[in-house]
Amino acid sequence: MLVHAERALELWSAVEDPERLTGTTESALTREAAWAASASGDPDRGTALGARAVRVADLTEGPAARAEARRHYAMRLLDDGARLDAAVAAAAEAVALQAGDPPGTDLAWSHAVLARAHLSADHAEPAWSHARQSLAVARAVHESAPPVEGSAEYRHLSAVCADALITLAFCARMEGDPQAARERLAGAASLAAASGNRVVELRTVWNRGVSFIEDGMLDAAADELAEGARRSAEYGLLWGGYGLEFRVALVRVDVQRGEWDAAARTAADADPTLPLRVTGLLASAGALVAVFRGDLDDAEELLAALAVEPPAHDQAALLQGVVGAESARWRGDPALAVDRVAAALGVLRAEYPHHLGELVLCALGAAARADLAEAARTAGDPAACAAHAAAAAGLADEAALTAERGLPRGTTVGPEGRAWLARARAEAARAGGDAAPSVWDVAVETFAGYGDGYRAAEARWRQAGALLARAHRGGHDDRGEADRRAAAEDLAVAAAEADRLGARPLADAVAALRLRAGEGRPRPGPEPGAGGSPLTPREHAVLELVAHGLTNRAVGERLFISEKTVSVHLSRAMAKLGASGRTEAVALAHSRGLLAPRD
């Protein structure tokens, strides 16, 4: 039974006064308090109370009650998303304690919970087996003494069958049979509605939402997750279990489909009386909007606050790693991004051999390595460039292995996973100096195909850079001109999407690349003096890079022009400014407000 926060406080008080409780009363009340703690935003306490209920039952009760205590303890662990081996062990002990008992609803529930625990721990075969056993026990109960429709026994049997069917739906996806998965989820939804069991009902809604995400149907997923969040709030389950998971998933889906204002509102709807370790997961999901819109200081402040304690579970580690890597890269610190990706991967791999979150982290890590490789290439450091390229290639290989072996979502990753794998491979190619634009095709098409416009725009920006680099190498032949036109089209689409979303860092990066390609003016370029700027956009771009210490050759590589052309533009800029050398030209441009102030 789920209860509201006020009732939870009353229960905790009672449990902490052992003189008021004895035997069965203490065991039952402790289990109820464990539910209440999880529902009200204290999953750690819920787990601790669940463990206490097991100890009390072992001291005072018989096998049936001891099995029930272990079953509920396993459910608390599963809600918390951690210590999956302990959840499997507790549920297995519950089944063992009922060995030899005649078929009953409690035994069916023990098998169902054990199936769910095995599924969460990536044990596909035993999950399938125990889910089947759960249904077989429920069928035997129904055949021996059919319950009256609407009775408590009828509702209990409906709930356990729904729970087992949800697990079997996952198994069907893992076996590559999405049609069977959908049919089982539909059956589970009908049974859950008849059961009146809120936990099973929410699990059914959750899994329908997840199935939409995996199929790349973001709008349908958002509707399902919003409905789950509404029901969770109605049942008083806000900060534990599905109540929190629905909102975090909804924020992530809204970020993907470009509903950033909605994502920010959901993420900001946190109870200020709760500790950050409880609300931090939701805040981390919302921090992606802050990063993408350029509010990097806000994101860094949140990351610093969350760093006080280690991530509570896998989703916390994943989100903090993604936010941290994105923030570091847009701040111009790819080395920090590499470190943050490595830290997040370490946490995930400590518990999961091939967590699908590795696809995102490996792609972002490869992107940071590519940034470092390009910087080393520009600086004339081939050894460092080769080292970063090798590291990026290794991350792309790890992403491919995760796509092949990642569980429990199935043997074939959905469109989001395929897009991130393509991004990892394209970034590895960029790190290695491979400017072939075709390496970005799959990333652009797949991100755009399932509705992630921001990530598609990012990939278009990188693809445009590859097109311009190839055009620069090929000169002004027909293919070079075709590459320039294709790059201009990519940049126009990326700029429009970045402007629509208010993604300032990406918009600035796209504008900078357009300027390097000889289009447009600086964004957000320095304000010209009273008499206007005497420099053309290309002369301004050359002088800006010279001001940052780049040689003529390095400037040419950045602007996709020859070293000789760089010299011509620089000479013209010096003449217009009345400077006798490049250093004086930079100084004069700064004094006249033609270049942005240097940090």
N, C-alpha and C positions, 0 to 999 in steps of 0.2 A: 504494500500500500504506500502510495506517495502522499506526502503531506506538505503543507506550506511551512515557510520559515518560522512562523510563530509557534506552530506545533512542534517543530524540530527543537527549538530551544527548550521547550517544556520536557521533551523526551530526554534530551541530553542531561538535563538537571536530574531527572529521575534515575537515569542509569548511573550517574556519578554518586548516587547515595545508595550503596549496596544494602544498607540495613532495611530499606524500604522494599527490597525485592528478594524473592527466593525462587529457586528451581525454574519451572517452566515459564513463570511470569517474567523472570529476568531474561531468559533466552529469547522469548518472543519480543519483548520490548527492546532489547538490544538490536535485534534484526530490524525492527521498525525504525529505530534511531539511525541505523546505518543508512537506510533508504533516505531518511530525512536529511542527513548530513550531505549525502551526494546531491540530492535535489536542490539544496540551498547553497551550493557553492563551496563545499568543503569535502572534496573527494578523498583527501588523505584521511580525514577523520572517519568518513564513511567506511573506508577500507579497514581502518583500525578497529572500528566497532564490529565490522563483519568478522574479523579474526577473533575478537572477544566472544562473539556469539558462538563460534565454533568451540572455543575452550569451555564455555559455560555448559553447552550441550553435552560435551564429552564427560563432564563431571556429574551432570544431574539427569540426563535423559537417555532414552533408548535409541536403537539404531535408526528408526524412522526420523526422529527429530534431529539426530546427529547428521543424517544425510541432508535434511532440509537446510540446516545451518551451513553446511559446506556448499550446497547449491547456491544459496543466497550470497555467500562470501565470494564464490567464483563470479557471480554476476556483478558484484561491486568492483572486483578487479577488472573485469571487462569494460565496465563503464569508465573506469579510470584510464584505460588504455595502456596499462603498464603491467609488468610482472605476469606476462602471459603464461609462462611455465607454471607459476603458482596457481593460476586460474585453471589450467588443464588438470593439475594435480588435485585440486579441491573437488572439481566436478567428477573426476575419475573415482575419488574416494566415495563420493555420494553414490555413484552407480554401484561400486563394490559393496557398500553397506546394505544395498537393497537386493543383492544377488540372492536368488532363490525365492524372492517374494513373488506372489501372484501378480499378474498385470494390474497396474494401478496408475492413476494420473501422476502421482509423485514420481514414480519410476520413469514414466514417459518424459516428465520435465527434466529429470536428471540427465537422461540421454540427450535431450535437446540442448541443454546448457553445455554439456560436454562437447557436442557437435559444434556449437558456436565457438567455444574456446579453442578447439582444434583448428577451426577455420581461421580464427584471428592469429593463431601461431603458425599459419602456413602449412598445416598438416592436412592436405586435401583428402587423402584416402580415409583416415579415421573420421574426419568430419562427415563425409558422405555416409559412412557406415553407421555412425551413431544417430544421424538424422533419420536414416531409414529405420533403425531400431525404435526410435521415438514414435514414428508413425505406426510401426507394427504393434507396439504396446498400446497405443491409443486405439487402434482398430480392435484389438482384442478386448479392451475395456468396453468399447461400444457394442461389440457383438455379444458379450456375456451378459451385460445389463445395460441396455440402451437408455441413456439419460433422457429425461423429459426436456423437450426443447425450451430453452429459456432458463432452465434450472442452473444452479451453481456448478454442478458437475458438467453440464452441457457447455457452459461458458469456459470452464477450465480445459476441457478437451479441445474446444475450438482454438483456444489460445496456444496450447502446446503444439497442435498440428500446424498452425500458422507459423510459429517460430521455427519448426523443423523445415517447413517448406521454403522459408527465406534462406536458410542455410543451403538447401538443395538448389535453390535458384543460383546462388553463388557458385556452387559446384558445376552447374550447367554452363555458366559463363567460362569457368576454368577449362571445361571440356570443349569449348568452342561451339556451344549450342545456344545462341542468344534467344532463339524462339522458345525453347524449353524454359529458359530462365524467365522470360516474360510471362509465360503461362503459369509458372509456379508462383511468381509474385502476385499475379492476378488472383489466384486461389488463396494465397496468404492474406491478401487485402480483404477478401470476402469473409474469411474465417476470423480475422482480427476484429472486423466490425461486429460480428456476432458474439465475440468473446467478452467485450467490455474491458479487456486487459489493456491498460494504457501503455505499458511498456512495449508489448507486442505490436500494438497499433502504431506507436512511434517508430519502432524498428521497421515496420512495413513501409511507412511513408519515407523513412530515411533511405531504404534500399531502392525504392522507386526513383528517388532523387539522384542517387549515385548512378543508377543505370542510365538516366538521361545524360549525366555528365560524361560517362564513359562512351556514350554514343554521339557526343558532340552536340547535343540538343540543349543549349544553354538556357534558352527562354523557358522551355518546359521544366528544366531543372530548377530554375529560380522560382517558378510558381510552386513546385512541390516542396522545396525547402522553406519557402515563406509560410506555406500551410503547416509544415511541421513545427516551425518556430512558434506559430500562433497557438497550435494545440499544446505545445510544451508549456508556454506561458499560462495557458488556461488551467493546466494541471499543476501549476506551481513548480515546474521543473525548469528553472532559469539558468543556473550556473553549474549544473552537473549533468553528466551523461548526455542524452540527446538534446537537452535544452541548449547547451553551449555548442554542441556540434552543428546543429542546424544553423545557428547564426554565423558561426565561423565559415561554414561552407557557403552560405548565402553571400557573405561578403566577398569571398574568393570568386564566386561565379559572377557577381555584379562587377567586380574589377575586370574580369575577362571580357564581359560583353559590353564594357564601356559605360556602365551605369555607375560612375564614380561618386557622384553626389549621394546616391542611395547607399552605396557601400560605406562611405564615410559616416553617414547618419547611423547606420546599424552598428558600426564599430564604436561609435562614441556613446552608444546607449549602455553605459556600464554603471553598475551600482558603486558609488564612490566609497561606500563603507566596506567593500570587499577588498582583500589584499590583491596586489598586482599579480601574484602568482596564479590567482584565479581568473582575473579579467585580462591578463597579459596576452593570452592566446587570441582573443578577439581584437585587442589593440594591435597586435602584430599583423593580423590579416588586413586591418584598415591602414596600417602604416605604408603599405604598397602605394596607396593613393597619394600619400604625402610625398613619397620618393618620386613617383612619376610626375607629380606636379612641381617638383623642385623644392619642396619644403624639407630639405635634407637635415637641417638642424633638429627639427622636431623628431625625425626618425632616429637620429643618433642619440637624442636624449632618451627616447624610449628604450633603445638597445642597451644603453648604459644602465638604466634602471633594472632591466630584465637580467643583466649579466651578474647581478648580485647573487642569484641562485642558479644552479644548473637547470636546463630545460626539463620541465616536468615529464614530458613524453615526446614521442616521435614528431607529432604535428608542431609542437612548440619549437623543437630544434629545426625542423624544416622551414617554418615561416621566418624564424629569426635569421637563419642562414640566407634565405632568399632576400629578405629586406636588407640585411647587412651587406651582402654582395652588391646588390643594386645601388645602394646608397654610396658605397665606397667607389664604385666604378664611375658614377656620375659626379662624384667629388674629385675625380682625376687621380684616384689612388688604387690602381688595379692590384698592387701587391697586397694591400689590406683585403681586397675582395678575395684574392686567392686564399689568404689565411682564414677568412670567415667561411668560405666554402669547405675548406679542409676540416675545420672544427665541426661544422654541421654534419658532414659525411661521417666523421668519427663517431658522433652520437648515434646516428641512424644505424651504422654498421655494427655497433656494439650489441644491438638487439635484433636487427633484421638483416639477413644476408643480402637481399636485393630489394630494398625498399624502393617503390616506384618514384618516390620523391627524389631519388638520386638522378633521375633524368633531368630535372630542372637544375639541380645543383651542379651537375657535371657540365651542362651547357653554359651556365653562368661562369663556372670556373674556367672553361675553355675560352670564353670571351675575354676574361681578365688576362689569361695567358697570352691571347692574341694581341691585346693592347700592349703588353710588356714586350712581346716579340717585335711588334712594329716599332716601338720606341728604341729597342736595341738595334734594329736594322737601320733606323735613321741615324743613330749615334755611331754607327760603324763598329758594332760589337757582335761579330758573327757567332762567337761562342755562346753568349747570353741568348741571342736570338734562337740558336739551335736548341738550347736547353728548354726555353719556353715553348717552342714548337713541339718538342717531344712530350712535354707535360700536357699540352693541349690535346695531342693525339691520344695519349693515355686516357685522358678523361672521356674523350669520344668513344674509345673502346669500352670503357667501363659503362658508359651509358647504353651502348649496344648490348652488353651482357645483361644489364638490368632489364632492358626491353624484352629480352628473350626469356629471362628466368623470374622476373618480378611477379610476386604473388601478394595478396590473394585475388587480385582483380582479374586474373585470367591469363591465358597463354599468349593472347594477342592484345597489344596495347591499343587504346582508342586513339582518336585523332589528336588529342592533346599530347599524349605520349609520343606519337609519331612526329609531331611538330617539334617537340623539344629534342628528340633524337636528331632530326635533320639540322636543327640549330647547332647542336654540339658538333656535328660533322663539318658544318660550314665554318664554324669558328676555328676548328682545328686546321682546316684548309687555309683560312686567313692567317693563322699563326705561322704556317709553313711557307707563306709567301705565294700561295696559289690564288691568283686573282680571277680564276674562271668564274664568271657570274652564275653559271648553271648550278653551282653547289648550293646556291641560295633558293633555287626554284621551289623545292619541296617545302622548305620552311615558310616561304611567303604564301604558297598556295594552301598549305594545311592550316596554318594559323588563321588565315582569312576565311577558309572554308567552314570552320566551325564557329566563327564569330569573334575571335580575339583580334580586334582591329589594331590595338596598340602594338601587340607583338608582331603582327604582320607589317605594320609601318616600320618598326625597328629593323626587320629583316629586309624590307625594301631599301632602307637607308644604306645598309651594308651592301646589298646587291648593287646599288647605284655606284658605290665606291669601287666595287670590283669592275663594273662596266667602264668607269672613267679611267681606271688604271690600265685596263686592256687597250682602251682607245689611245691613251698616252703612248703606250709602247708601239702601237701600230701606226701612229702618225695620223695623217689626214686622208687616208684612203676611204673607200666606201664603207668598209666594215667599221672603221673608227667613227665615222659620222653616224652610222646606225647605232653604235654603242652609246654615243653621246645623246642621241635622241631617246633611246631607251632609258638611260640614266635620268634624263630630265623628266620623263614620265613617272618613273619610280619616285623621284624626289617630290614631284608635285602631289602625288597621292599621299606620300608619307607626311608632307607638310600639312595637307588638309586635315588628315586624321589627328595629327598632333595638336593642331590649332583647335579642332573640335573638342578634344578632350581636355585642353588646357595643360598639355604635357610639355612644360617649358624646356626642360633639358633636351628632350628629343627634338623639339621644334628648333632650338638653337643649333643642335648638331646638324640637322638637315639644312638649315640656312647657311651654316658655315661651309658645308660641302657644296651647296649651290654656288656660293661665292668663289670657292676654289675652282669650280668648273667654269667660271666666267659669267655666271648669271646673278642677277639681283645685286643687293647692297648688303653690307654687314648687318647682322641681327644679334643682339641689339646694339648696333654700331655706335661709336662715340658721336656725340653731337658735334657737327662742324662749327668752325669759328664764325664770327659775324659775317665774314665775307664768303662763307661756304667753303667746302673742301676743294682744293685744287687737284686732288688725286682721283684717278679713275678707280672703280671697284677692284680691278686686278692689281693696280699699283698699291692700293691700300692693303690688300691681302698679302702681297709680297713684303711690304714694310712691317706688317704685324708679325709675320713669322721671323723676319730678321731681328725684330725687337726681342724675340724670345731666344735668340742665339743660334738659330739654324743657319747652316751654310747655304750658299746658292744651290748646291746640288740637292741638299735636303729639302729646301724650299720647293724646288722643281718637282721632287717626288710627291710632296704633299699637295701641290697644286696641279699635278698632271701636265706639266709643261717642261720644256728642256731647260738645262742650266743656262744656255745662252739667252733664252727668252727671259729668264729671271733677271739676268744681268741688264737686259734692255729696260725692263720695267723699273728696276732699282735705279738705274741711271736717270730715267725720266723723273722719278720721284725726287731724287736728290736735286735735280735741276729746278724743279718747281718749288722746292723748299729753300733753295739757295744754300745747300749743304755741300761741303767738300768731300765728305765721306759717309759711309753707312752709319757709323756711330752718331755723327752729328745730325744726320737725317732723322734718326730715331728720336734723339733728344728734342729736336725742333718740332717734330710731329706731336710728341707728348706735351710740349709747352703750349702748343696751339690747340690742344684738345682733339687732335685728329686720331689719336690712338687711345684705347682704353687705359686707365691708370693701371700700373703694375702693382701687384701685391708686394 
